Amino acid sequence: MAYNRTLRSEWANNPDKCAVELALASISGKWKLRIYDVISKGQPIRYCLINNLLEDISEKTLTAQLREMEQDGIITRVVYPEVPPRVEYELTDLGKSLQTVFDALNNWGKAYIDDKNTAKS
């Protein structure tokens, strides 16, 4: 099954696209919610720290996911003209508004795990 990414610009030009599909396309991806969790702690965070906190992610995948999140307006990327270069990421206002959805998904996941553990007992 091929993954077809729905861009916000496509949705804006085609109101027949499902808004839920747009939302899921913006946060889907194996790492996006984990990246979101790391960046959502409040302070701008450097690329190397994100990479260190997400131990199993490749640099190529992390870079691609961060770029998609930036294109979707969820995060901002600030490059400081220093040697060595310093790059920091933080949530945009749109990204911050995703926190309630993230919390709801997290709570649902915990309830799902509890339900499955109770069923096994």
C-alpha atoms as one frame of an Amber mdcrd trajectory, in Angstrom:
protein
   0.000   0.000   0.000   1.451   3.344  -1.020   1.471   6.275   1.347  -0.008
   9.384  -0.246   0.697  12.449   1.818  -2.077  15.045   1.762  -0.661  18.549
   1.901  -2.541  21.428   3.521  -2.293  23.370   0.270  -4.096  20.562  -1.597
  -6.854  20.554   0.995  -7.262  24.345   0.875  -7.715  24.158  -2.894 -10.100
  21.201  -2.675 -12.684  21.566   0.101 -14.046  18.097  -0.715 -10.967  16.569
   0.968 -11.722  15.214   4.420 -10.422  17.402   7.256  -9.727  14.295   9.361
  -7.589  12.906   6.536  -5.679  16.189   6.466  -5.117  16.108  10.228  -3.960
  12.501  10.158  -1.639  13.200   7.223  -0.065  16.032   9.215   0.691  13.881
  12.264   1.079  10.445  10.716   4.423   8.848  10.251   6.267   6.434  12.457
   8.134   9.185  14.319   6.075  12.392  14.123   4.192  11.969  17.384   7.367
  10.983  19.212   9.153  14.007  17.716   6.183  16.148  18.721   6.420  14.832
  22.283  10.105  15.788  22.491   9.614  19.258  21.001   6.460  20.025  23.010
   8.315  20.324  26.315   8.367  24.099  25.930  11.860  25.323  25.158  13.451
  25.412  21.701  15.367  22.184  21.215  18.409  21.424  19.110  18.490  18.809
  16.386  21.213  16.784  18.107  19.166  16.504  21.319  16.079  15.329  19.414
  18.268  12.763  17.668  19.757  11.602  20.987  16.362  11.304  22.696  14.959
   9.244  19.819  17.682   6.619  19.851  16.367   4.335  17.096  15.687   6.976
  14.441  18.075   7.489  11.534  19.284  10.996  10.758  17.718  10.779   7.291
  14.317   9.887   8.722  14.521  12.520  11.453  15.416  15.203   8.922  12.576
  14.157   6.600   9.998  14.094   9.406  11.134  17.481  10.736  10.895  18.973
   7.229   7.348  17.655   6.789   6.339  19.015  10.192   7.841  22.379   9.256
   6.035  22.397   5.884   2.769  21.609   7.661   3.286  24.552  10.030   3.571
  22.433  13.178   7.147  23.449  14.030   9.561  26.214  13.179  13.230  25.737
  12.388  15.723  28.434  13.338  19.275  28.298  11.996  21.821  30.426  13.833
  24.776  31.676  11.769  27.445  30.221  14.008  30.323  27.815  13.590  29.396
  25.059  14.053  25.839  25.771  12.873  23.137  25.610  15.526  19.608  24.587
  14.540  16.689  24.737  16.953  13.095  23.603  16.633   9.991  24.685  18.490
   6.241  24.419  18.129   4.264  27.036  16.259   0.909  28.202  17.607  -0.690
  25.626  15.310   1.621  22.970  16.756   0.754  24.010  20.302  -2.952  23.643
  19.473  -2.239  19.980  18.697  -1.396  19.333  22.378  -4.993  18.523  23.335
  -5.203  15.980  20.510  -1.840  14.506  21.522  -2.950  14.230  25.157  -6.228
  12.586  24.105  -4.362  10.035  21.959  -1.934   9.376  24.810  -4.775   8.843
  27.296  -6.616   6.580  24.860  -3.451   4.541  24.307  -2.984   4.073  28.052
  -6.632   3.039  28.448  -6.228   0.597  25.556  -3.170  -0.970  27.192  -5.007
  -1.224  30.527  -8.003  -2.822  28.791  -5.802  -5.391  27.030  -3.927  -6.182
  30.259  -7.209  -6.597  32.153  -8.530  -8.913  29.422  -5.422 -11.127  29.740
  -5.849 -11.484  33.521
